[in-house]
Structures are given as structure tokens and as C-alpha cells.
């Protein structure tokens, strides 16, 4: 009996080590990296996510090969490009939802977008943007540039790329980028690149 136990000890020890390794690996937090490489930013992409245009009158148009599906395909280098920005009416834009995750109150929600290099273009487009959160299809809250949208330039992403965001006060599973007012045609570009919706814990 002692000999049997002694011979089995290496196998038992090996199995124990494998079990500990597997448990440790399962406890390592999974992180998604934004284009600037920061682990704080968490793109809402991949399995369980969906994206769609939000229309109230004029159909939101996209340039060839840069449709709304690029927002959630898992490639943060892709983008959706709205090509009829100047013709959009109020309350039109895009939405991205995650069927697998409900984000906590206090997290920041928003989008990574590209405006172009002109400050006038940035101001004109920003003034007409509204960020909104939803939960289970129900409106939760929204912000404009004048009521709390923050603008963060992404390091390494080029001077024309920024993260629009606001700090939420309630749980959410969907983020919308809406044009609350028509964009000023004399100042703004006719297109806007949108890379992905984003959420992160400020801590």
C-alpha cells in the first residue's frame, strides 16, 4: 500500500499544480486596449455587441466599406464614416449596445471619433453632438458639449482623433452618438469617422 501511494505522489502533485495554474489563469482580468494602448479605455466591441443607425427622418449614410458594422467587429482600426453629415436632422446618429454586459453607474461612456484638422470643423461638429446612454432599450441620460461632454485627444492617435465621453450616473448597456441639431454647413466637414463606442472605469 505504501509503495502504491509513493508511486502515485508525483502524478498527484502534477495534477495539483495544473489545477492551481488553471485557476490562476481564470482569475486574470481580461482587458481590451484602445488604439492608444491604454488599458483604461474599453471599446464596446466583439461578441454580444451590435451597432445600428438611428434614423428619425433622413437615412444615415455611410461611405463604401465603412459601414456601421465596423464599430463592433473587434478591429479598433476600422471605422464607420457618415458621409451625409450635413443633411442629417436632429435625433439621428448611431447606437452600439452590448447584450452581455451592463456597465455600472459612474463609468464614462462615449465614442472615439475623428473630426479633421480644423478647429472650426471640430467646434461645429461638437456643438451638434449629443451622447446618450440606454439600458434594456430605455433612455437613461444624455449630455451635450454644454452639459458635460468631455473631449480627450488620444495620444498616438493623431491630432484629429478624440474620445468624447461623460461620466454616467446610472447603469447602461448601450451608448448613442446623436446629432441633436443640424451641423453648420459653412464650417463643418460633410463626413465624420467614428471608430467605436467606449466605456471605462475612471478608477
C-alpha positions, 0 to 999 in steps of 0.5 A: 500500500505504501509503495502504491501511494509513493508511486502515485505522489508525483502524478498527484502533485502534477495534477495539483499544480495544473489545477492551481495554474488553471485557476490562476489563469481564470482569475486574470482580468481580461482587458481590451486596449484602445488604439492608444494602448491604454488599458483604461479605455474599453471599446464596446466591441466583439461578441454580444455587441451590435451597432445600428443607425438611428434614423428619425427622418433622413437615412444615415449614410455611410461611405463604401466599406465603412459601414456601421458594422465596423464599430463592433467587429473587434478591429479598433482600426476600422471605422464607420464614416457618415458621409451625409453629415450635413443633411442629417436632422436632429435625433439621428446618429448611431447606437452600439449596445452590448447584450452581455454586459451592463456597465455600472453607474459612474463609468464614462461612456462615449465614442472615439471619433475623428473630426479633421484638422480644423478647429472650426470643423471640430467646434461645429461638429461638437456643438451638434453632438449629443451622447446618450446612454440606454439600458434594456432599450430605455433612455437613461441620460444624455449630455451635450458639449454644454452639459458635460461632454468631455473631449480627450485627444488620444495620444498616438492617435493623431491630432484629429482623433478624440474620445468624447465621453461623460461620466454616467450616473446610472447603469447602461448597456448601450451608448448613442452618438446623436446629432441633436441639431443640424451641423453648420454647413459653412464650417463643418466637414460633410463626413465624420469617422467614428471608430467605436463606442467606449466605456471605462472605469475612471478608477 
